[in-house]
Amino acid sequence: MLSVPLSKRSAFVRYICDQCILGFFAFVSFMCLAAFTQEPKTAPKRVDLPFSWTDTSKPVAVPAPDRKLVLRVVGKKTGRSYPDGETEPDYFIERNGQRLSPSIDMYSSPYAMWSPTSDLLAITSTDGGLVGSWEVFVYGIEQDRVVKHNVMKQVQADLARRYPGGINPPGLNFFSDAERAKFAGNVDWVNVLACHWLHDPERLLVNAQVPPSSSCGANMGKSTAYIIDPRSGRILHTYTAQESERLWNECDGN
């Protein structure tokens, strides 16, 4: 996430006050999407996962629909000793009682969604709190190995073209040309979250979003829903803003 100089913030205060409520609800929208053109028949629900481990934490098992694969979360000693021996969640996929490698790395607020055919697992988490960055990766099994698919690149690039970062509000000169060039040159700041699995054929509905933060400019909080290929990330369908808004209240987990 690009930082904003403190010297510029005072000029932006009134604009942020006017936009904060809109930005908040736009953020909520990424958790509230569902299939608009095709409702899945048996797509599994999302499962929220622990992102810390305490003395009272218990192991978690999230089986695929056919129950041949299981996502497991257990406590693992880190080897660090502050203040005492630290334990953190260990995420991995198991098949027929055998742990598959490598393990799965996650950040805060993770949730999992198995595909209807049970061969793919979508994991969403954030490394920056509620604002983001939110990321989704899809995991599959190839030759007894867990393979990670980055499915975000195309939707991040598309959303950044639709709603560029660093756009100045009317009448303000908050962002420079150089700052806008940074947003355009690296679109990793775009949040992407998995929302819902479709099948026949198997596809993934995701939401991409400009983070709801003043550091992203006048387009903060704007988002678009996409249907993508769950391995390549290729965009198969792009929803209009009006269509995306109609999906808000139908998302898995809400």
Summary of the structure (lengths in Angstrom):
residues: 254
radius of gyration: 19.5
end to end distance: 27.4
largest distance: 62.2
contacts: 799
relative contact order: 0.21
helix: 22%
strand: 33%
